[in-house]
Amino acid sequence: MSQGPVVVVGLGGLGAPIAMVLAKSSLPAIRLVDGDTVERSNLHRQVLFSEADVHASKAHVVARAMRDLGYAGKLEVVEAFFVPERALEFAQDASMLVEGVDNLPTKFLVADVAARLDVPVVHSAALRWEGTVLAKPARGACYRCLFEDIPHGADAPNCAGEGVAGPLVGLVGAWAADRVLALRDGALDDTELSRFDGWAASVRQTRVARRAGCSLCRDAGSAFPIDRSRYAAPSTYCVR
C-alpha cells in the first residue's frame, strides 16, 4: 500500500468511531472530509462531539479530538462535502478511502472514485439496529457488484427517517476502521461483507465475488465517468 493518506469521508455517527480507532493507529497520513457542522441532535450518537461543539465544523472538531487521542501522523482537514465536482481532487494521492456517510449517492461516489484511483475502500452503514461494513481490496468486488446503481423513484430508508441505535454506530464504525487496518496489512485478499444485527447480537461475514457485467469493474481506472449526471440532486449530498 502506498504512503498516501487514508481519506475518511463523513465524520458523523460512523465517522467519529472510525476516526477514534485510526487515531491510535500508525497510519502515516489521514485526510478528513466533511462540510457539515455539529448539531445538538447529533450528540447522542456522534461520540467525539460535545455541547460546546454545536455549530462548529465536524472536520475540525474531529481533527482536534484525534490529536488529543495521540495521533502523531500527518492530518489534513477538508471542510467540504464529497461531491462529484471535487471528489477526485479530495481523494488525490489517497492510499485508501473509508466512508461513513448516510446517503446512497455519496456511497456510490466513494466507490467510483476508489475504482478510478485503483485503491482499496471500506464502506460502512447503519440503520435502526442493523449495520454493514464492506471492505474491498483494490481489485476486489465493488459496491456496484452488490447494489448496481443508485435507486431512483421512492426514497431509500435513511437514519433521519428510520432512526439508528447509538451503540450500533460505534460498533460498526470501529469495525470499519479495523478493516482499514486489515487492508493496509494485506490481510484481506477478497471483498468481505460484515453484517451486524444489534437486536440479536449477531455478526455474519461473507466473501463477495465480482458480478459479471458490473460496469464499474469493467471500466475502472479509465472510462467510468465521475460527473453529477450519474448521481442524485445536490440536496442528497448532506453528510450527518
C-alpha positions in Angstrom: 0.0 0.0 0.0 1.3 3.5 -0.8 2.1 6.1 1.9 -0.6 8.4 0.7 -3.4 9.4 3.1 -6.3 7.3 4.2 -9.3 9.5 3.2 -12.2 9.4 5.7 -15.4 10.7 4.1 -18.2 11.6 6.6 -17.5 12.4 10.2 -20.8 11.7 12.0 -22.1 8.7 13.8 -19.9 6.3 11.9 -17.0 8.6 11.0 -16.4 9.5 14.6 -15.6 6.0 15.8 -13.7 5.4 12.6 -11.5 8.4 13.5 -11.1 7.3 17.1 -9.7 3.9 16.1 -7.5 5.4 13.4 -6.1 8.0 15.8 -4.5 5.1 17.7 -3.0 3.6 14.6 0.4 4.0 12.9 -1.1 5.3 9.7 1.3 8.0 8.4 -1.4 10.3 7.0 -5.2 10.8 7.3 -7.4 13.2 5.4 -10.8 14.1 6.9 -13.5 15.2 4.5 -16.8 16.7 5.7 -18.5 20.0 5.1 -21.1 19.6 7.9 -21.4 21.3 11.3 -22.3 19.7 14.6 -25.9 19.8 15.6 -27.4 19.2 19.0 -29.4 16.2 17.7 -26.0 14.6 16.8 -24.7 14.3 20.3 -26.4 11.1 21.4 -24.5 9.0 18.8 -21.6 11.1 17.4 -19.2 10.4 20.2 -16.4 12.9 19.6 -18.8 15.9 19.9 -20.0 17.8 23.0 -22.4 20.6 23.7 -19.6 23.1 23.3 -19.0 21.9 19.7 -22.6 22.7 18.4 -22.4 24.7 15.2 -18.6 24.0 14.8 -17.1 22.3 11.8 -17.2 18.5 12.2 -13.9 18.1 10.4 -12.0 20.5 12.7 -13.5 19.1 15.9 -12.6 15.5 14.8 -9.1 16.6 13.9 -8.7 18.2 17.3 -10.0 15.1 19.0 -7.6 12.8 17.1 -4.7 14.9 18.2 -5.9 14.7 21.8 -6.1 10.9 21.4 -2.5 10.9 20.4 -2.4 10.7 16.6 1.0 11.7 15.5 0.8 11.4 11.7 0.0 14.0 9.1 -3.6 15.1 9.5 -5.4 17.1 6.7 -8.8 18.7 7.1 -11.1 19.3 4.1 -14.1 21.3 5.3 -16.3 20.5 2.3 -18.7 17.8 1.1 -17.5 15.0 -1.1 -19.3 15.9 -4.3 -18.8 14.7 -7.9 -17.1 18.0 -9.0 -14.4 17.8 -6.4 -14.3 14.1 -5.3 -11.2 13.2 -7.4 -9.4 16.3 -6.0 -10.2 15.4 -2.4 -9.1 11.8 -3.0 -5.9 12.6 -4.9 -2.9 10.6 -3.8 -5.1 8.5 -1.4 -3.8 5.1 -0.4 -7.4 4.1 0.7 -10.9 5.5 1.2 -13.3 4.8 4.0 -16.8 6.3 4.3 -19.4 6.6 7.0 -21.9 8.7 5.1 -25.7 8.5 5.4 -26.8 8.7 1.8 -26.5 6.4 -1.2 -25.3 8.8 -3.8 -22.2 9.6 -1.8 -21.6 5.9 -1.1 -21.6 5.1 -4.8 -19.4 8.2 -5.5 -16.8 7.0 -3.0 -16.9 3.5 -4.6 -16.5 5.0 -8.1 -13.6 7.2 -7.0 -11.8 4.4 -5.3 -12.1 2.3 -8.5 -10.8 5.2 -10.6 -7.8 5.5 -8.4 -7.3 1.7 -8.1 -7.2 1.8 -4.3 -9.0 -0.2 -1.5 -12.1 1.2 0.0 -14.2 0.5 3.1 -18.0 1.3 3.2 -20.0 1.4 6.4 -23.7 1.8 7.1 -26.1 1.6 10.0 -29.9 1.8 10.2 -32.2 1.0 13.1 -30.4 -2.0 14.7 -28.6 -3.3 11.6 -25.2 -2.3 10.2 -22.9 -3.4 7.4 -19.2 -3.0 6.6 -17.9 -3.8 3.1 -14.1 -4.0 2.9 -12.8 -4.1 -0.7 -9.2 -4.6 -1.8 -8.2 -2.6 -4.8 -9.1 -5.4 -7.3 -12.0 -7.0 -5.3 -15.7 -7.0 -5.8 -17.0 -3.4 -5.6 -20.1 -1.7 -4.2 -21.7 -1.8 -7.6 -21.2 -5.5 -7.8 -23.7 -5.7 -4.9 -26.0 -2.8 -5.5 -25.6 -1.9 -9.2 -26.7 1.7 -9.1 -28.4 4.4 -7.1 -32.1 3.6 -6.7 -34.5 6.1 -8.3 -38.1 6.7 -7.5 -39.2 6.0 -3.9 -36.8 7.4 -1.3 -34.5 4.9 0.2 -34.7 4.4 4.0 -32.3 6.6 6.0 -31.3 7.3 9.6 -33.2 10.6 9.6 -36.5 8.9 8.9 -35.9 5.4 10.3 -33.6 6.2 13.2 -30.4 4.3 14.3 -29.3 2.8 17.6 -26.5 4.9 19.1 -24.4 1.9 20.3 -24.6 0.3 16.9 -22.9 3.1 15.1 -19.9 2.8 17.5 -19.6 -0.9 16.8 -19.9 -0.6 13.0 -17.6 2.4 12.8 -14.9 0.7 14.9 -15.1 -2.4 12.7 -14.8 -0.3 9.6 -11.6 1.2 11.0 -10.4 -2.3 11.8 -11.0 -3.3 8.2 -8.9 -0.3 7.0 -6.0 -1.6 9.0 -6.6 -5.2 7.8 -6.5 -3.9 4.2 -3.3 -1.9 4.9 -1.6 -5.0 6.3 -2.7 -7.2 3.3 -4.9 -9.4 5.5 -7.8 -9.4 3.0 -7.5 -10.8 -0.4 -11.2 -10.8 -1.3 -14.0 -8.3 -0.6 -15.6 -9.0 2.7 -19.2 -8.1 3.8 -19.9 -8.0 7.5 -23.5 -7.7 8.7 -24.3 -6.7 12.3 -27.7 -7.4 13.9 -27.7 -5.3 17.1 -31.0 -6.6 18.3 -29.9 -10.3 18.0 -26.3 -9.5 18.9 -25.1 -11.5 15.9 -22.5 -11.0 13.2 -22.3 -12.7 9.8 -19.4 -12.4 7.4 -19.4 -13.2 3.7 -16.7 -13.1 1.0 -18.1 -11.4 -2.1 -17.2 -12.3 -5.7 -17.2 -9.9 -8.6 -20.5 -9.7 -10.5 -20.3 -10.4 -14.2 -21.3 -7.3 -16.2 -20.5 -4.8 -13.4 -19.9 -1.5 -15.2 -17.5 -0.2 -12.5 -15.3 -3.2 -12.5 -15.3 -3.2 -16.3 -14.5 0.5 -16.7 -12.5 1.1 -13.5 -9.5 3.4 -13.9 -10.4 4.9 -17.3 -13.8 5.1 -18.8 -16.1 5.2 -15.8 -17.4 8.9 -15.6 -17.5 10.8 -12.4 -20.0 13.6 -13.1 -23.1 14.9 -11.4 -25.4 13.4 -14.0 -24.6 10.0 -12.8 -25.6 10.8 -9.2 -28.6 12.5 -7.5 -29.6 16.1 -6.9 -27.3 18.3 -4.9 -29.5 18.2 -1.8 -28.7 14.5 -1.4 -25.1 15.2 -0.6 -25.6 16.1 3.1 -23.4 14.1 5.5 -24.5 13.8 9.1 
